[in-house]
Amino acid sequence: MKQQTGRTATTRGAVLAAGVLAAACVATLGVGNALADAAVPTDGAAKACVTVKQLAPWANCANSDLPNIDATDHDMHGINLSHSNLTRTWLIHANLTGAKLGAADLTGTDGRDANLSRADLSDIEFGGGDLFGANLTGANLTGANLTDIRLQSANLTGGVKLTDANLTRANLTDANLVRANLTRANLTDANLARANLSGATWTDGRTCAKGSIGQCN
């Protein structure tokens, strides 16, 4: 009888251990799935957004029509607003880190002190806009239309791509363009007063010398 009792206890112990292990596996799987979901920022097809509230981090709002909205201080990091109409919007102090804004129209938009670091701004329309003091570290502005834009004191470091960008009459006073890529960019009548161009790739492909301020030496 003692031997049978020992076997019963052993069996019960094994069942209990198996149950604990199974629960642990389920919990781990749940965490894994949650992390996997978090790693997919733009799940599903794009859905046009019509309100500021919908402009949430990682939201897929490509092709939206949102002119004249006020998104001041709004957090939209990682959002997809490519090919959207955002003309004359307010993005003052907005967080658009890593956002996708390729081919979007932001003509006349006020983005003073906005955070656009690592954002995709390729082929964007930003003519007449204001990005005074904005953080554009590592952003991609290839082919962007930035005519008459205000980029005073903006941070354009971290290998910012301005290849083929149109910066006609742009105000780049005091802007930081260290190691920026300006290959084939149009800088006709642009104001580069006190702009730091150290290590930048100039429009003709040459590298600006260290200490190049206001012009590429």
PEZICOR-V648444 format. One record per backbone hydrogen bond with DSSP energy under -1.0 kcal/mol. CO is the residue of the C=O (numbers start at 1). NH is the residue of the N-H. Records with the same first field share a line. If there is no record, write none. Layout:
BEGIN
CO->NH / NH
END
This chain:
BEGIN
1->5
2->6
3->7
4->8
5->9
6->10
7->11
8->12
9->13
10->14
11->15
12->16
13->17
14->18
15->19
16->20
17->21
18->22
19->23
20->24
21->25
22->26
23->27
24->28
25->29
26->30
27->31
28->32
29->33
30->34
31->35
32->36
33->37
34->38
35->39
37->40
52->55
54->56
56->59
59->80
60->47
64->85
69->90
71->74
74->95
76->79
77->58
79->100
80->61
81->84
82->63
84->105
85->66
86->89
87->68
89->110
90->71
91->94
92->73
94->115
95->76
96->99
97->78
99->120
100->81
101->104
102->83
104->125
105->86
106->109
107->88
109->130
110->91
111->114
112->93
114->135
115->96
116->119
117->98
119->140
120->101
121->124
122->103
124->145
125->106
126->129
127->108
129->150
130->111
131->134
132->113
134->155
135->116
136->139
137->118
139->161
140->121
141->144
142->123
144->166
145->126
146->149
147->128
149->171
150->131
151->154
152->133
154->176
155->136
157->138
160->181
161->141
162->165
163->143
165->186
166->146
167->170
168->148
170->191
171->151
172->175
173->153
175->196
176->156
177->180
180->201
181->162
182->185
183->164
186->167
187->190
188->169
191->172
192->195
193->174
195->214
196->177
197->200
198->179
200->208
201->182
202->205
203->184
206->202
208->199
209->212
212->197
END
